[in-house]
Amino acid sequence: MKRAFIFPGQGSQSVGMGKALAEAFPQAKAVFDEVDEALSQKLSTVMWEGPAEDLTLTANTQPALMAVSLAAIRVLEAEAGLDLKRHAAYVAGHSLGEYSALAAAGSLSIADTARLLRIRGNAMQSAVPVGQGAMAALLGLEYDAALEVARAAAQGEVCDAANDNGGAQVVVSGHKSAVERAVAIAQEKGAKRAVMLAVSAPFHCALMQPAADAMREALAGVAVKAPVVPVVANVEAAPITDPDAIRDALVRQVTGTVRWRESVAYMAAQGVEAFYEVGSGKVLTGLVKRIAAGASAVAIGTPDDVAAFKASLNA
């Protein structure tokens, strides 16, 4: 059976995430300790004790979600004998989750990934003054229709398709006034719902160019190895393994569309039957079920999930 391991992005965080793994498995605690040391911050304390508003700060959320994903991967390796090279056809992640996927596949070290995500979070937050940007979810419109809405709403400002999540769920991003116009136009075009999102910055649009420049500089100073399993990149919706191509994709990802629907559809078309969402939450599990009919999707983020995966892998 072909498997893919996928890694969640921003929005999947919750206070307490990863704590049960750390208490049950030394391999998980070691990952959280490594991330804390890399950032010179007790990020694990914020993750497990809150407050929620500190965890939802982009500069904290991004490395925190990666830490949970990598803690779970290390536990799966130790407890269930997971070997991505042997057991996975692909890895992929949603936005920041792509960094988690790369770290899981040995392309980036955990410490470098934590530092890169801290830089990424800060750069994305500061790229646009607070209040000038916005994002909105358009539900019930397929991607091409949502793209037309975004183009019609731009009117000289930025309004880009940020996330193509599948299941007729597309997120647009850009100048606040343009995104508000997109919501109104989408409703006129028959969207089931069109709602502004409570986000701190307009991610994955042209306004993020300063953050893309910051990531180009940061990635140039980090060792990137070929991953042990192909990484399906957000901006390509296709596998990449070359370190220079990985750097380039991560830079373009900051301003580009997260092509999640196409990424999952690609993996399914290549014969992937089972998707495992590793880390916090079950957002991607739900999206996979909408995109890849017939494929199974399971979330792994707790000790019980690890035990269930171990049983299935050794069945």
Secondary structure, DSSP 8 states (H G I E B T S, - for coil): -EEEEEE--TT---TTTTHHHHHH-HHHHHHHHHHHHHHTS-HHHHHHH--HHHHTSHHHHHHHHHHHHHHHHHHHHHHH---HHHH-SEEEESTTHHHHHHHHTTSS-HHHHHHHHHHHHHHHHHSS-TTTEEEEEEES--HHHHHHHHHHHHTTS-EEEEEE-SSSEEEEEEEHHHHHHHHHHHHHTT-SEEEE---SS--SSGGGHHHHHHHHHHHHTS-----SS-EEETTTTEEE--HHHHHHHHHHHHHS-B-HHHHHHHHHHTTEEEEEEESS-SHHHHHHHHHSTT-EEEEE-SHHHHHHHHHHHT-
